[in-house]
Amino acid sequence: MKRLSKLTAAAFIVTALFLTTNVKAQTTAVHTVGFSIGPDAGFPTGNLTIGSTFVLGGTPQLRYGISNNFALTLTSGADHFFSKINPATGMKFDSFGVIPIKVGFKEFFLPHIYFALESGISIEETDSGAGNTKFDVSPALGWGNEHWDVGVRYESYYGQADPYGFVALRLVYGFKL
């Protein structure tokens, strides 16, 4: 599973770099700061599929335009993993959440179509308190305009020999600050 996650991320990066060398889309204004916020929902992958069926969260994001098609991003928020019933005990697994803190970039390689890549740390939260801190990598592909952004992302957490992640749809509203 680790190899598949790394190969997927590498494929996203290579594709984005190949496409962005020839195409100039002007979707991000130079030297502007933007803010976006909205929900994301998806399905867990990896080890977390044992105890969870669905992920729901919210991710506010700051964006700074470096060029007309490239922006730096700072993202945080929270994601909650809804618990399954443990077949061994008949009770639900512990409630579980993650708080990400990530930096990255968003590159518009076609008009309104972007590739994004973020990485950082994520702090696990359980019913019993704070859990482990994980390394977080998140590639995304989406469509965005001046106010709306719809994307699909894969969030991947590594650390403590317990990798997991999720695939999510993100729908946000954004504006310039």
Secondary structure by P-SEA (a helix, b strand, c coil): caaaaaaaaaaaaaaaaaaacccccccccccbbbbbbbbbbbccccccccccccccbbbbbbbbbcccccccbbbbbbbbbbbcccccccccccbbbbbbbbcccccccccccbbbbbbbbbbbbccccccbbbbbbbbbccccccccccbbbbbbbbccccccccccccccccccc
